[in-house]
Amino acid sequence: MRRGSGAGRRVGRLSGWVFAWVVLCNFPWEMGQAAAYSGSPSTLWQALRDCGIHSVIDGLLSLGIFWGGGVVFRQADWMRRPGLSGYVWAGTTGFFLSVVIELNAVYRLGRWAYQPSMPLLPGLGVGLLPVLQMLVLPPLIFALASKAVDGAVLARE
């Protein structure tokens, strides 16, 4: 049986690292911003469960940004050397995704609502904290994951 290409294995490892880092980094952010939403969980167990679920969803969204970048830049491991265009891609896509999700979840579906403590983006009326989360964390995490995979590859050589 033929094994996958070295580039394919690297992208698979990088995807795994991205997902793991996203979940780990987003969990404290989710816990920290939970109080800015109404109907926040009443017990610690519910907060841990809900924030864990949201962190996994953040991981899937971030993988979408990562894989989308591979298509846009025609390079599967584009985050190794993202350059300005790579960071703009990740930030812009994260911003767009978070705004669309918040608009739909808050105003269309009524899945959650904001406390008065949630700062809102002027003109959009969506929470600043979740938008910053998807604007800042994915590019940072992609860089960390790429360094982790590069370090693991170098350690084997």
CYANA upper distance limits for C-alpha pairs under 8 A (distance plus 0.5 A):
  4 GLY  CA      8 GLY  CA      6.65
  4 GLY  CA      9 ARG  CA      6.95
  5 SER  CA      9 ARG  CA      6.78
  6 GLY  CA     10 ARG  CA      6.60
  7 ALA  CA     11 VAL  CA      6.65
  7 ALA  CA     76 ALA  CA      8.48
  8 GLY  CA     12 GLY  CA      6.65
  9 ARG  CA     13 ARG  CA      6.64
 10 ARG  CA     14 LEU  CA      6.47
 10 ARG  CA     77 ASP  CA      8.37
 10 ARG  CA    149 VAL  CA      8.24
 11 VAL  CA     15 SER  CA      6.44
 11 VAL  CA     76 ALA  CA      6.92
 11 VAL  CA     77 ASP  CA      6.53
 12 GLY  CA     16 GLY  CA      6.78
 13 ARG  CA     17 TRP  CA      6.70
 13 ARG  CA    149 VAL  CA      7.47
 14 LEU  CA     18 VAL  CA      6.50
 14 LEU  CA     77 ASP  CA      8.27
 14 LEU  CA    145 ALA  CA      6.89
 14 LEU  CA    146 SER  CA      6.94
 14 LEU  CA    149 VAL  CA      6.68
 15 SER  CA     19 PHE  CA      6.64
 15 SER  CA     63 LEU  CA      7.31
 15 SER  CA     66 PHE  CA      8.44
 16 GLY  CA     20 ALA  CA      6.65
 17 TRP  CA     21 TRP  CA      6.46
 17 TRP  CA    145 ALA  CA      5.80
 17 TRP  CA    146 SER  CA      8.48
 17 TRP  CA    148 ALA  CA      8.13
 17 TRP  CA    149 VAL  CA      7.90
 18 VAL  CA     22 VAL  CA      6.44
 18 VAL  CA     59 GLY  CA      8.14
 18 VAL  CA     62 SER  CA      8.21
 18 VAL  CA     63 LEU  CA      7.49
 18 VAL  CA    141 ILE  CA      7.05
 18 VAL  CA    142 PHE  CA      6.56
 18 VAL  CA    145 ALA  CA      5.90
 19 PHE  CA     23 VAL  CA      6.69
 19 PHE  CA     59 GLY  CA      5.51
 19 PHE  CA     60 LEU  CA      7.59
 19 PHE  CA     62 SER  CA      7.88
 19 PHE  CA     63 LEU  CA      7.07
 20 ALA  CA     24 LEU  CA      6.70
 20 ALA  CA     59 GLY  CA      8.01
 21 TRP  CA     25 CYS  CA      6.38
 21 TRP  CA    141 ILE  CA      6.75
 21 TRP  CA    144 LEU  CA      8.44
 21 TRP  CA    145 ALA  CA      7.42
 22 VAL  CA     26 ASN  CA      6.23
 22 VAL  CA     55 SER  CA      7.83
 22 VAL  CA     58 ASP  CA      7.38
 22 VAL  CA     59 GLY  CA      5.64
 22 VAL  CA     62 SER  CA      7.70
 22 VAL  CA    137 LEU  CA      8.13
 22 VAL  CA    138 PRO  CA      7.67
 22 VAL  CA    141 ILE  CA      6.87
 23 VAL  CA     27 PHE  CA      6.52
 23 VAL  CA     52 GLY  CA      8.34
 23 VAL  CA     55 SER  CA      5.41
 23 VAL  CA     56 VAL  CA      6.11
 23 VAL  CA     58 ASP  CA      7.40
 23 VAL  CA     59 GLY  CA      5.98
 24 LEU  CA     28 PRO  CA      8.08
 24 LEU  CA     55 SER  CA      8.14
 25 CYS  CA     29 TRP  CA      7.53
 25 CYS  CA    137 LEU  CA      8.19
 25 CYS  CA    141 ILE  CA      8.49
 26 ASN  CA     30 GLU  CA      6.46
 26 ASN  CA     55 SER  CA      5.92
 26 ASN  CA     58 ASP  CA      7.62
 26 ASN  CA    133 GLN  CA      8.27
 26 ASN  CA    137 LEU  CA      8.18
 27 PHE  CA     31 MET  CA      6.70
 27 PHE  CA     51 CYS  CA      6.61
 27 PHE  CA     52 GLY  CA      6.72
 27 PHE  CA     54 HIS  CA      8.35
 27 PHE  CA     55 SER  CA      5.85
 28 PRO  CA     32 GLY  CA      6.51
 29 TRP  CA     33 GLN  CA      6.70
 29 TRP  CA    133 GLN  CA      7.94
 30 GLU  CA     34 ALA  CA      6.47
 30 GLU  CA     51 CYS  CA      5.97
 30 GLU  CA     54 HIS  CA      7.77
 30 GLU  CA     55 SER  CA      7.55
 31 MET  CA     35 ALA  CA      8.47
 31 MET  CA     47 ALA  CA      7.71
 31 MET  CA     48 LEU  CA      8.12
 31 MET  CA     51 CYS  CA      6.54
 33 GLN  CA     37 TYR  CA      7.90
 33 GLN  CA    129 LEU  CA      7.40
 34 ALA  CA     40 SER  CA      6.68
 34 ALA  CA     47 ALA  CA      8.41
 34 ALA  CA     51 CYS  CA      8.40
 35 ALA  CA     40 SER  CA      6.68
 35 ALA  CA    115 GLN  CA      8.16
 36 ALA  CA    114 TYR  CA      6.50
 36 ALA  CA    115 GLN  CA      5.58
 36 ALA  CA    116 PRO  CA      7.92
 36 ALA  CA    117 SER  CA      6.12
 36 ALA  CA    118 MET  CA      5.49
 37 TYR  CA    112 TRP  CA      7.45
 37 TYR  CA    113 ALA  CA      6.20
 37 TYR  CA    114 TYR  CA      4.85
 37 TYR  CA    115 GLN  CA      5.59
 37 TYR  CA    118 MET  CA      7.74
 38 SER  CA    112 TRP  CA      7.38
 38 SER  CA    113 ALA  CA      5.88
 38 SER  CA    114 TYR  CA      5.88
 38 SER  CA    115 GLN  CA      5.72
 39 GLY  CA    112 TRP  CA      7.93
 39 GLY  CA    113 ALA  CA      8.17
 40 SER  CA     47 ALA  CA      8.02
 41 PRO  CA     46 GLN  CA      5.90
 41 PRO  CA     47 ALA  CA      5.68
 41 PRO  CA     50 ASP  CA      8.29
 42 SER  CA     46 GLN  CA      7.32
 42 SER  CA     47 ALA  CA      7.93
 43 THR  CA     47 ALA  CA      6.83
 44 LEU  CA     48 LEU  CA      6.58
 45 TRP  CA     49 ARG  CA      6.62
 46 GLN  CA     50 ASP  CA      6.45
 47 ALA  CA     51 CYS  CA      6.35
 48 LEU  CA     52 GLY  CA      6.32
 49 ARG  CA     53 ILE  CA      6.71
 50 ASP  CA     54 HIS  CA      6.72
 51 CYS  CA     55 SER  CA      6.48
 52 GLY  CA     56 VAL  CA      6.82
 53 ILE  CA     57 ILE  CA      6.85
 54 HIS  CA     58 ASP  CA      6.61
 55 SER  CA     59 GLY  CA      6.66
 56 VAL  CA     60 LEU  CA      6.88
 57 ILE  CA     61 LEU  CA      6.71
 58 ASP  CA     62 SER  CA      6.53
 59 GLY  CA     63 LEU  CA      6.67
 60 LEU  CA     64 GLY  CA      6.79
 61 LEU  CA     65 ILE  CA      6.91
 62 SER  CA     66 PHE  CA      6.61
 62 SER  CA     94 GLY  CA      8.24
 62 SER  CA    138 PRO  CA      6.54
 63 LEU  CA     67 TRP  CA      6.45
 64 GLY  CA     68 GLY  CA      6.26
 65 ILE  CA     69 GLY  CA      6.58
 65 ILE  CA     90 ALA  CA      6.78
 65 ILE  CA     93 THR  CA      7.13
 65 ILE  CA     94 GLY  CA      7.72
 66 PHE  CA     70 GLY  CA      7.04
 66 PHE  CA     79 MET  CA      8.44
 66 PHE  CA     90 ALA  CA      8.05
 66 PHE  CA    142 PHE  CA      8.21
 67 TRP  CA     71 VAL  CA      7.10
 67 TRP  CA     76 ALA  CA      7.76
 68 GLY  CA     72 VAL  CA      6.68
 69 GLY  CA     73 PHE  CA      6.30
 69 GLY  CA     74 ARG  CA      8.32
 69 GLY  CA     75 GLN  CA      8.41
 69 GLY  CA     76 ALA  CA      8.25
 69 GLY  CA     78 TRP  CA      7.42
 69 GLY  CA     86 GLY  CA      7.91
 69 GLY  CA     89 TRP  CA      7.56
 69 GLY  CA     90 ALA  CA      8.05
 70 GLY  CA     74 ARG  CA      5.90
 70 GLY  CA     75 GLN  CA      5.46
 70 GLY  CA     76 ALA  CA      4.86
 70 GLY  CA     77 ASP  CA      7.11
 70 GLY  CA     78 TRP  CA      6.55
 71 VAL  CA     75 GLN  CA      7.41
 71 VAL  CA     76 ALA  CA      7.78
 73 PHE  CA     78 TRP  CA      7.27
 74 ARG  CA     78 TRP  CA      8.50
 78 TRP  CA     82 PRO  CA      6.20
 78 TRP  CA     86 GLY  CA      7.92
 79 MET  CA     86 GLY  CA      7.46
 79 MET  CA    142 PHE  CA      6.72
 79 MET  CA    143 ALA  CA      7.02
 79 MET  CA    146 SER  CA      7.12
 80 ARG  CA    143 ALA  CA      7.69
 80 ARG  CA    146 SER  CA      6.21
 80 ARG  CA    147 LYS  CA      8.29
 82 PRO  CA     86 GLY  CA      4.79
 82 PRO  CA     87 TYR  CA      6.81
 83 GLY  CA     87 TYR  CA      7.11
 84 LEU  CA     88 VAL  CA      6.57
 85 SER  CA     89 TRP  CA      6.49
 86 GLY  CA     90 ALA  CA      6.72
 87 TYR  CA     91 GLY  CA      6.47
 87 TYR  CA    139 PRO  CA      6.52
 88 VAL  CA     92 THR  CA      6.25
 89 TRP  CA     93 THR  CA      6.37
 90 ALA  CA     94 GLY  CA      6.46
 90 ALA  CA    135 LEU  CA      7.98
 90 ALA  CA    138 PRO  CA      7.10
 90 ALA  CA    139 PRO  CA      6.22
 91 GLY  CA     95 PHE  CA      6.51
 91 GLY  CA    134 MET  CA      7.79
 91 GLY  CA    135 LEU  CA      5.14
 91 GLY  CA    136 VAL  CA      7.18
 91 GLY  CA    138 PRO  CA      7.91
 91 GLY  CA    139 PRO  CA      7.15
 92 THR  CA     96 PHE  CA      6.62
 92 THR  CA    135 LEU  CA      7.50
 93 THR  CA     97 LEU  CA      6.56
 93 THR  CA    135 LEU  CA      8.44
 94 GLY  CA     98 SER  CA      6.58
 94 GLY  CA    131 VAL  CA      8.17
 94 GLY  CA    134 MET  CA      5.16
 94 GLY  CA    135 LEU  CA      5.55
 94 GLY  CA    138 PRO  CA      7.79
 95 PHE  CA     99 VAL  CA      6.68
 95 PHE  CA    131 VAL  CA      6.28
 95 PHE  CA    132 LEU  CA      8.03
 95 PHE  CA    134 MET  CA      6.51
 95 PHE  CA    135 LEU  CA      5.65
 96 PHE  CA    100 VAL  CA      6.67
 97 LEU  CA    101 ILE  CA      6.56
 97 LEU  CA    134 MET  CA      8.36
 98 SER  CA    102 GLU  CA      6.46
 98 SER  CA    130 PRO  CA      7.10
 98 SER  CA    131 VAL  CA      5.84
 98 SER  CA    134 MET  CA      6.81
 99 VAL  CA    103 LEU  CA      6.47
 99 VAL  CA    126 VAL  CA      7.17
 99 VAL  CA    131 VAL  CA      6.99
100 VAL  CA    104 ASN  CA      6.66
101 ILE  CA    105 ALA  CA      6.38
102 GLU  CA    106 VAL  CA      6.22
102 GLU  CA    107 TYR  CA      8.39
102 GLU  CA    126 VAL  CA      6.59
102 GLU  CA    127 GLY  CA      7.90
102 GLU  CA    130 PRO  CA      8.50
103 LEU  CA    107 TYR  CA      6.07
103 LEU  CA    108 ARG  CA      7.36
103 LEU  CA    126 VAL  CA      6.90
104 ASN  CA    108 ARG  CA      5.22
104 ASN  CA    109 LEU  CA      6.36
104 ASN  CA    110 GLY  CA      8.33
105 ALA  CA    109 LEU  CA      5.57
105 ALA  CA    110 GLY  CA      6.12
105 ALA  CA    111 ARG  CA      5.52
105 ALA  CA    112 TRP  CA      6.76
106 VAL  CA    110 GLY  CA      5.35
106 VAL  CA    111 ARG  CA      6.43
106 VAL  CA    112 TRP  CA      5.85
106 VAL  CA    113 ALA  CA      6.04
114 TYR  CA    118 MET  CA      6.50
114 TYR  CA    127 GLY  CA      7.91
118 MET  CA    127 GLY  CA      6.53
118 MET  CA    128 LEU  CA      7.69
118 MET  CA    129 LEU  CA      7.89
119 PRO  CA    127 GLY  CA      6.32
119 PRO  CA    128 LEU  CA      5.99
119 PRO  CA    129 LEU  CA      7.79
120 LEU  CA    124 LEU  CA      8.18
120 LEU  CA    125 GLY  CA      5.84
120 LEU  CA    126 VAL  CA      5.75
120 LEU  CA    127 GLY  CA      5.03
120 LEU  CA    128 LEU  CA      5.68
121 LEU  CA    125 GLY  CA      5.92
121 LEU  CA    126 VAL  CA      6.09
121 LEU  CA    127 GLY  CA      6.74
121 LEU  CA    128 LEU  CA      6.07
126 VAL  CA    131 VAL  CA      8.46
127 GLY  CA    131 VAL  CA      7.13
128 LEU  CA    132 LEU  CA      6.53
129 LEU  CA    133 GLN  CA      6.59
130 PRO  CA    134 MET  CA      7.01
131 VAL  CA    135 LEU  CA      6.55
132 LEU  CA    136 VAL  CA      6.29
132 LEU  CA    137 LEU  CA      8.46
133 GLN  CA    137 LEU  CA      6.18
134 MET  CA    138 PRO  CA      6.69
135 LEU  CA    139 PRO  CA      8.20
136 VAL  CA    140 LEU  CA      7.05
137 LEU  CA    141 ILE  CA      6.36
138 PRO  CA    142 PHE  CA      6.46
139 PRO  CA    143 ALA  CA      6.88
140 LEU  CA    144 LEU  CA      6.88
141 ILE  CA    145 ALA  CA      6.45
142 PHE  CA    146 SER  CA      6.53
143 ALA  CA    147 LYS  CA      6.78
144 LEU  CA    148 ALA  CA      6.68
145 ALA  CA    149 VAL  CA      6.68
146 SER  CA    150 ASP  CA      6.55
147 LYS  CA    151 GLY  CA      6.46
148 ALA  CA    152 ALA  CA      6.69
149 VAL  CA    153 VAL  CA      6.63
150 ASP  CA    154 LEU  CA      6.60
151 GLY  CA    155 ALA  CA      6.56
152 ALA  CA    156 ARG  CA      7.03
153 VAL  CA    157 GLU  CA      7.09
